[in-house]
Amino acid sequence: MCTDAVVEGLGLVMKFFLIVVGVLFALDAYAKEGQWRLVYEETFARPLSTDRAEWRKATPGDADPMDDAGQYFKILGGPQFEKQLRIFDTYRKTYSFGKDGWLTAELSARDPGKAGKPKDPPSLTATKIGKVNAVRLNEPDHYGGILIRSTQALPAKYRIEYELLALDFGGSRDGKWNYKGKTNGYSAGASKTRHPWPFSKSDEFAKPESAWHDVKIANGFYFLAIVDYPDPYPRNNVFIHNHRKVAIDAYNVREHPTFEVCNPAAKTYYVGQDNTVNMLFLSPGGAREGQSLAVTECGTVYGGEGGRAPVVSAVQMLPELRPKRSYRFAVERDETGYTLEVRGQFRFVGEKTYRYHRGFTEDRHPIWHFNQQPAEYDGGFDKSFQLEGPHGKFTIEHSWPKGSAYPDYFIIGDPHTNYYEGSAALTNIRLYTPR
C-alpha cells in the first residue's frame, strides 16, 4: 500500500510538472504571437525535389583572400598549394525550396580522382522522426559540406528559428567517443585531414594528403549563424571564420580540450568541449578570424581576455535524450542588436531557455559587419591588415570601410569542406518579422 501511494504521488508530481511546462510553452508562444508575424514556415511535409538539381564542377573562388583559391593560401603554400588544389575537383549542388523558394540547399563534395562525379556526396532528404516531418542532412565525408540557408537577404528586423530533432556530428555518447563504428562522429577507413587549407603557416604543403593534420580530434555543427556574404555555400574553414556576425554552434574535441563550459546552475566553469553549445557574437579581430564574444550565465568572455579560454560554451546538451526531446535555436535582430536563443534539456539545469542580447556596438566591441545598409555605419572600425607568408605578402586595405553594407543571411549545417562529418535532422524552420 505504501508503495502504491508513493507511485501515485510521483504520478501527480509528474502531471503537475507537465502542466507547468505546457503553460510555460503556451506563454512563450503567446508572447511570440503578440510580438512577431510569421512570414514563412517550412515543415518538410512534402518530398524535396533534389534530383532536379545537378552536381556541377565548381571553380575554386579567389575574390576573397580566404576563399578556396584565395591569396592567403597562395602566400602560405605558393606553387605547392596550387599543386595540392589541382589534385581534386569540387562539385556543387544548389536548389531552392519552400514557399516562394525562400530556402536554399547548398551541397558540396569532392572528386578526389577527377572521375567526373563527386565521391560520397552529402544529401538532404525529407523524412519522419517518429511522427514528425523533418529534413535529414547527411554528410558521409568530411570533404563535403551541407547547408540550409536563406535564399534572399533577411529583413532589417527578424526572428529565425527551428527545432533540432537529431544530431550526430561528434561528441561522446554515454561517456564514449567511439560508437557505431565511428570516432567522434567520423567514419573509419580513409584518412581524415584538413587538406589543402591550413589555418596558418605550415609544412604540410609538401606532404601527401594523408599526412596532413588529422581532423578527427574535432567535429561540430553550425546550429544557426548569420553571415555577411550573399552566396553562403560551403568553403574551407578559414573562410567562414572571417564572415560570421553571430553564431550558435557546436565544437566537439575528444582530446585535450582547451575550451571551458559554464555550469548555469552554479555559475562556475569546467573544462570540456563535448556536446556543448557556443553562443557567439563576433567582433573585429585579426585578418584571419574575428574575436569571439562568448556569452553565458557565468558572464561574457572576450576572445580569451582575462585569462579565460578562447571560447566558453554556454551549456552542455544531452544527446541521449534526442529525438524524444528536441532543441530549439533562434536568432533575432532588432533596431538595437542581435539576440541568440536556445531552448532544451541541459546538464545541471534540465529544461531551460537561454537568451542573450548584445547591441551592435557594446563595450567598444562592435558586432562584425553588423550594418545591412551603408547609413548604419560610419567607418569607425575599419582596419588594414598586412599578411605575410613564405611565398609573399599582401595587404587588405579596408576590412570594414565606410559606405559598405553587409546584408544578413542565415546558415544551418556544416559550412566547412575540410572539417566536420555526420548527420542531423530538423524541422519547422520559421521566419518572423515584427508586427
C-alpha positions as CSV (number, residue, x, y, z in Angstrom):
1,M,0.0,0.0,0.0
2,C,2.8,2.4,0.9
3,T,4.5,1.7,-2.5
4,D,1.2,2.3,-4.4
5,A,0.8,5.6,-2.6
6,V,4.4,6.7,-3.5
7,V,3.8,5.8,-7.1
8,E,0.5,7.7,-7.2
9,G,2.2,10.7,-5.6
10,L,5.0,10.6,-8.2
11,G,2.4,10.4,-10.9
12,L,0.7,13.5,-9.6
13,V,4.0,15.3,-9.4
14,M,4.8,14.4,-13.0
15,K,1.4,15.5,-14.2
16,F,1.9,18.8,-12.4
17,F,5.3,19.2,-14.0
18,L,3.9,18.6,-17.5
19,I,1.2,21.1,-16.8
20,V,3.7,23.7,-15.8
21,V,5.9,23.0,-18.8
22,G,2.8,23.2,-21.1
23,V,1.8,26.6,-19.6
24,L,5.3,28.0,-20.0
25,F,5.4,26.9,-23.6
26,A,2.0,28.4,-24.2
27,L,3.1,31.7,-22.7
28,D,6.2,31.6,-24.8
29,A,4.1,31.0,-28.0
30,Y,1.6,33.7,-26.9
31,A,4.4,36.3,-26.4
32,K,5.9,35.4,-29.7
33,E,2.5,35.6,-31.4
34,G,2.0,39.1,-30.0
35,Q,5.4,40.4,-31.0
36,W,6.1,38.6,-34.3
37,R,4.3,37.9,-37.5
38,L,5.0,34.6,-39.2
39,V,6.2,35.2,-42.8
40,Y,7.5,31.7,-43.8
41,E,7.4,28.2,-42.3
42,E,8.8,25.0,-43.7
43,T,7.6,21.8,-42.1
44,F,9.0,19.3,-44.7
45,A,5.7,17.7,-45.2
46,R,6.5,17.3,-48.9
47,P,9.4,15.5,-50.6
48,L,12.4,17.6,-51.6
49,S,13.0,17.6,-55.3
50,T,16.7,17.2,-55.0
51,D,17.1,15.3,-58.3
52,R,16.1,18.4,-60.3
53,A,19.4,19.9,-59.4
54,E,22.6,18.6,-60.9
55,W,26.1,18.3,-59.5
56,R,28.3,20.8,-61.3
57,K,32.0,21.2,-61.1
58,A,32.9,24.4,-59.2
59,T,35.9,26.6,-59.9
60,P,37.7,27.5,-56.6
61,G,37.0,31.1,-55.7
62,D,39.7,33.7,-55.3
63,A,37.8,37.0,-55.0
64,D,38.1,36.8,-51.2
65,P,41.6,36.4,-49.8
66,M,40.4,33.4,-47.6
67,D,38.4,31.7,-50.4
68,D,39.5,28.3,-51.7
69,A,42.0,29.7,-54.2
70,G,42.5,32.9,-52.3
71,Q,45.6,35.0,-52.0
72,Y,46.0,34.0,-48.3
73,F,46.7,30.3,-49.2
74,K,48.9,31.3,-52.1
75,I,51.3,33.2,-49.9
76,L,51.3,30.3,-47.4
77,G,51.9,27.5,-49.9
78,G,52.9,29.0,-53.2
79,P,53.2,26.6,-56.1
80,Q,52.8,23.6,-53.8
81,F,49.4,24.9,-52.6
82,E,48.3,25.3,-56.2
83,K,49.5,21.8,-57.0
84,Q,47.6,20.4,-54.0
85,L,44.5,22.2,-55.1
86,R,44.7,20.7,-58.6
87,I,44.7,17.0,-57.4
88,F,40.9,17.0,-56.9
89,D,37.8,18.7,-58.2
90,T,35.0,20.2,-56.2
91,Y,31.3,19.8,-57.2
92,R,28.4,21.9,-56.0
93,K,24.6,21.4,-56.0
94,T,22.3,24.3,-55.3
95,Y,18.5,24.3,-55.3
96,S,15.7,26.4,-53.6
97,F,12.7,25.0,-51.9
98,G,9.8,26.0,-49.7
99,K,7.1,28.6,-50.4
100,D,8.4,31.2,-52.9
101,G,11.8,29.3,-52.8
102,W,12.7,31.1,-49.5
103,L,15.1,28.4,-48.5
104,T,18.2,27.2,-50.4
105,A,20.1,23.9,-50.1
106,E,23.9,24.2,-50.6
107,L,25.8,20.9,-51.1
108,S,29.5,20.5,-51.8
109,A,31.5,17.3,-52.5
110,R,35.0,16.4,-53.6
111,D,36.0,14.3,-56.6
112,P,39.5,13.1,-55.4
113,G,40.3,11.1,-58.6
114,K,38.8,13.6,-61.1
115,A,36.5,10.9,-62.2
116,G,33.8,13.4,-63.3
117,K,31.5,13.0,-60.3
118,P,31.6,13.6,-56.6
119,K,32.6,10.8,-54.2
120,D,30.3,10.2,-51.1
121,P,28.3,13.4,-51.6
122,P,26.1,14.8,-48.9
123,S,22.3,14.7,-49.2
124,L,19.2,16.5,-48.0
125,T,16.1,14.3,-47.6
126,A,12.6,14.9,-46.3
127,T,11.8,12.2,-43.7
128,K,10.0,11.4,-40.5
129,I,11.4,11.3,-37.0
130,G,8.7,9.4,-35.1
131,K,5.6,11.1,-36.4
132,V,7.2,14.4,-37.1
133,N,8.0,15.6,-40.6
134,A,11.7,16.6,-40.8
135,V,14.6,17.0,-43.1
136,R,17.8,15.0,-42.7
137,L,21.2,16.5,-43.5
138,N,23.6,13.6,-44.2
139,E,27.3,14.2,-44.8
140,P,29.2,10.9,-45.1
141,D,32.6,12.5,-45.9
142,H,34.2,15.5,-44.2
143,Y,35.4,16.7,-47.6
144,G,31.8,17.5,-48.3
145,G,29.7,20.4,-46.9
146,I,26.0,20.9,-46.5
147,L,23.9,24.0,-45.6
148,I,20.3,25.2,-45.5
149,R,20.4,29.0,-45.9
150,S,18.1,31.9,-46.7
151,T,17.7,32.4,-50.4
152,Q,17.3,36.2,-50.1
153,A,18.9,38.6,-47.6
154,L,17.0,38.7,-44.4
155,P,14.8,41.7,-43.4
156,A,16.1,44.6,-41.3
157,K,14.4,43.0,-38.3
158,Y,13.5,39.4,-38.0
159,R,13.4,36.2,-36.0
160,I,14.6,32.9,-37.5
161,E,14.1,29.6,-35.6
162,Y,13.8,25.9,-35.9
163,E,13.7,22.6,-33.9
164,L,16.6,20.2,-33.9
165,L,15.4,16.6,-33.6
166,A,18.7,14.7,-34.1
167,L,22.4,15.4,-34.3
168,D,25.4,13.1,-34.9
169,F,28.3,15.5,-35.7
170,G,30.6,14.2,-33.0
171,G,30.6,14.4,-29.2
172,S,30.5,11.5,-26.8
173,R,27.6,9.2,-26.1
174,D,27.3,7.8,-22.6
175,G,30.9,8.9,-22.0
176,K,32.3,7.2,-25.0
177,W,33.9,8.9,-28.1
178,N,33.9,5.7,-30.2
179,Y,30.4,4.4,-31.0
180,K,28.6,2.9,-34.0
181,G,32.0,2.2,-35.6
182,K,32.9,5.9,-35.6
183,T,35.3,8.1,-33.8
184,N,33.9,11.5,-32.7
185,G,31.3,11.1,-35.4
186,Y,33.9,10.4,-38.2
187,S,33.6,7.1,-40.1
188,A,36.5,4.7,-40.1
189,G,38.7,4.0,-43.1
190,A,40.3,6.7,-45.3
191,S,42.4,9.4,-43.8
192,K,40.6,12.5,-42.5
193,T,42.7,15.6,-42.9
194,R,42.3,19.3,-43.4
195,H,43.9,19.1,-46.9
196,P,44.6,21.5,-48.6
197,W,43.8,24.5,-46.3
198,P,45.8,25.0,-43.1
199,F,44.9,27.9,-40.8
200,S,48.3,29.4,-40.7
201,K,51.9,28.7,-41.8
202,S,52.5,25.0,-42.3
203,D,54.9,22.4,-43.7
204,E,52.0,20.3,-44.9
205,F,52.0,21.7,-48.5
206,A,54.9,19.5,-49.4
207,K,53.3,16.4,-47.9
208,P,50.8,13.9,-49.4
209,E,47.1,14.4,-48.5
210,S,47.1,11.6,-45.9
211,A,50.0,13.1,-43.9
212,W,48.1,16.4,-43.3
213,H,46.6,17.3,-39.9
214,D,44.1,14.7,-38.7
215,V,40.7,16.3,-38.1
216,K,39.1,13.5,-36.2
217,I,40.1,15.3,-33.0
218,A,37.3,17.9,-33.6
219,N,33.8,17.7,-35.1
220,G,31.0,20.2,-35.0
221,F,27.9,21.8,-36.4
222,Y,26.5,25.2,-37.0
223,F,23.1,25.2,-35.3
224,L,22.4,28.7,-36.6
225,A,24.6,31.5,-37.8
226,I,24.3,34.9,-39.5
227,V,26.9,35.6,-42.1
228,D,27.8,38.7,-44.1
229,Y,28.1,37.4,-47.7
230,P,25.4,36.8,-50.3
231,D,26.4,33.4,-51.5
232,P,26.9,31.2,-48.5
233,Y,27.9,27.8,-49.9
234,P,30.5,25.5,-48.2
235,R,34.1,26.5,-48.4
236,N,37.3,25.9,-46.4
237,N,37.1,26.5,-42.6
238,V,39.3,29.6,-42.7
239,F,36.8,31.4,-44.9
240,I,33.8,31.0,-42.6
241,H,35.7,32.2,-39.5
242,N,36.1,35.6,-41.1
243,H,32.5,36.0,-42.2
244,R,30.3,35.3,-39.2
245,K,28.3,38.0,-37.5
246,V,26.7,35.9,-34.8
247,A,26.7,32.1,-34.4
248,I,25.3,29.3,-32.3
249,D,27.5,26.3,-32.9
250,A,29.0,23.0,-31.5
251,Y,32.7,22.1,-31.4
252,N,33.4,18.7,-30.0
253,V,37.0,17.9,-29.1
254,R,37.9,14.5,-27.9
255,E,41.5,15.1,-26.8
256,H,43.0,17.9,-24.7
257,P,40.0,20.3,-24.9
258,T,41.0,24.0,-24.5
259,F,37.6,25.5,-24.1
260,E,35.5,25.8,-20.9
261,V,31.8,25.3,-20.2
262,C,29.6,27.3,-17.9
263,N,27.6,25.4,-15.3
264,P,24.5,27.6,-15.4
265,A,23.3,26.3,-12.0
266,A,26.5,27.0,-10.1
267,K,27.7,29.9,-12.3
268,T,31.1,28.3,-12.5
269,Y,33.3,27.0,-15.3
270,Y,34.5,23.5,-16.0
271,V,36.8,22.2,-18.8
272,G,35.2,20.5,-21.8
273,Q,34.2,20.6,-25.5
274,D,31.7,17.8,-25.6
275,N,28.1,18.2,-26.8
276,T,28.3,21.9,-25.8
277,V,26.6,25.0,-27.3
278,N,28.6,28.1,-28.1
279,M,26.6,31.4,-28.1
280,L,28.9,33.7,-30.0
281,F,28.9,37.4,-31.1
282,L,31.8,38.0,-33.4
283,S,33.8,41.2,-33.3
284,P,36.8,42.5,-35.3
285,G,39.9,40.6,-34.6
286,G,42.8,39.6,-36.8
287,A,42.8,39.3,-40.6
288,R,42.0,35.5,-40.4
289,E,39.4,35.4,-37.7
290,G,37.1,37.7,-35.7
291,Q,37.2,37.9,-32.0
292,S,34.6,35.6,-30.3
293,L,32.5,37.2,-27.6
294,A,31.1,34.1,-25.8
295,V,28.0,34.9,-23.6
296,T,26.9,32.5,-20.8
297,E,25.2,32.6,-17.4
298,C,28.7,32.8,-16.0
299,G,29.4,36.0,-17.8
300,T,30.8,37.2,-21.2
301,V,34.3,36.1,-22.3
302,Y,36.0,38.5,-24.8
303,G,38.1,36.2,-27.0
304,G,40.4,34.9,-24.3
305,E,40.9,38.1,-22.4
306,G,41.4,38.0,-18.7
307,G,42.9,34.5,-18.7
308,R,39.8,32.7,-19.8
309,A,39.7,30.2,-22.7
310,P,39.4,31.5,-26.2
311,V,35.7,30.4,-26.3
312,V,33.5,29.5,-23.4
313,S,30.4,27.3,-24.0
314,A,27.1,28.3,-22.6
315,V,25.5,24.9,-21.9
316,Q,26.0,21.2,-22.4
317,M,23.4,19.2,-24.3
318,L,22.2,15.8,-23.5
319,P,22.2,14.0,-26.9
320,E,20.9,10.7,-25.5
321,L,17.5,12.3,-25.0
322,R,17.0,13.1,-28.7
323,P,14.7,12.7,-30.6
324,K,12.2,12.5,-27.7
325,R,13.5,15.9,-26.5
326,S,14.3,18.4,-29.2
327,Y,16.3,21.7,-29.1
328,R,15.1,25.0,-30.4
329,F,17.6,27.5,-31.8
330,A,16.7,31.1,-32.8
331,V,18.4,34.4,-33.8
332,E,16.6,37.7,-33.6
333,R,17.7,41.1,-35.0
334,D,16.0,44.3,-33.9
335,E,16.9,48.0,-34.1
336,T,19.5,47.7,-31.3
337,G,21.3,44.4,-32.0
338,Y,21.1,40.6,-32.0
339,T,19.6,38.1,-29.7
340,L,20.7,34.4,-29.6
341,E,18.4,31.8,-28.1
342,V,18.5,28.1,-27.3
343,R,15.9,26.0,-25.5
344,G,16.1,22.4,-24.5
345,Q,17.2,19.9,-21.8
346,F,20.7,20.7,-20.5
347,R,23.1,19.3,-18.0
348,F,22.7,20.6,-14.4
349,V,19.6,22.6,-15.1
350,G,17.0,20.5,-17.0
351,E,14.6,22.2,-19.4
352,K,15.6,25.8,-19.9
353,T,15.6,28.7,-22.4
354,Y,18.6,30.9,-22.6
355,R,18.5,34.3,-24.4
356,Y,21.5,36.6,-24.8
357,H,21.3,40.1,-26.4
358,R,24.1,42.3,-27.5
359,G,23.9,45.7,-29.1
360,F,25.5,46.4,-32.4
361,T,28.3,48.2,-30.5
362,E,28.7,47.4,-26.9
363,D,31.7,47.8,-24.5
364,R,33.7,49.1,-27.5
365,H,33.2,45.7,-29.2
366,P,31.1,46.0,-32.4
367,I,29.4,43.0,-33.9
368,W,31.3,42.2,-37.1
369,H,29.8,43.8,-40.2
370,F,26.5,44.5,-38.5
371,N,25.4,47.2,-41.0
372,Q,23.0,45.9,-43.5
373,Q,22.9,49.4,-45.1
374,P,25.7,52.0,-45.5
375,A,23.9,54.6,-43.4
376,E,24.0,52.3,-40.4
377,Y,27.8,52.6,-40.0
378,D,30.3,55.5,-40.1
379,G,33.5,53.5,-40.9
380,G,34.9,53.9,-37.4
381,F,36.1,50.2,-37.1
382,D,37.8,49.9,-40.5
383,K,41.3,48.5,-40.3
384,S,44.0,47.4,-42.8
385,F,45.9,44.2,-42.4
386,Q,49.2,43.0,-43.9
387,L,49.6,39.3,-44.3
388,E,52.9,37.7,-45.0
389,G,53.9,34.1,-45.8
390,P,56.8,32.1,-47.2
391,H,55.7,33.0,-50.7
392,G,54.9,36.7,-50.5
393,K,52.7,39.2,-48.8
394,F,49.6,41.3,-49.5
395,T,47.6,44.0,-47.8
396,I,43.9,44.1,-47.0
397,E,43.4,47.8,-47.3
398,H,39.9,48.0,-45.8
399,S,38.3,45.3,-43.7
400,W,35.2,47.4,-42.9
401,P,35.1,50.6,-44.9
402,K,32.7,53.5,-44.7
403,G,30.0,53.1,-47.3
404,S,30.0,49.3,-47.0
405,A,26.9,47.2,-46.5
406,Y,26.6,43.6,-45.4
407,P,23.0,42.1,-45.6
408,D,22.2,39.2,-43.3
409,Y,21.9,35.5,-44.4
410,F,21.4,32.6,-42.1
411,I,23.0,29.2,-42.4
412,I,22.4,25.8,-40.7
413,G,24.7,22.8,-41.1
414,D,28.4,22.4,-42.0
415,P,30.0,25.2,-44.0
416,H,33.4,23.5,-44.0
417,T,34.8,21.4,-46.8
418,N,37.8,20.1,-44.9
419,Y,36.3,19.6,-41.4
420,Y,33.1,18.0,-39.9
421,E,31.2,14.9,-40.8
422,G,27.9,13.4,-39.7
423,S,24.1,13.8,-39.9
424,A,21.3,15.9,-38.4
425,A,17.5,16.2,-38.6
426,L,15.5,19.3,-38.0
427,T,12.0,20.7,-38.6
428,N,9.8,23.8,-38.5
429,I,12.2,26.5,-39.9
430,R,10.3,29.7,-39.4
431,L,10.9,33.3,-40.4
432,Y,9.1,36.1,-38.4
433,T,9.1,39.8,-38.8
434,P,7.8,42.3,-36.3
435,R,4.1,43.0,-36.2
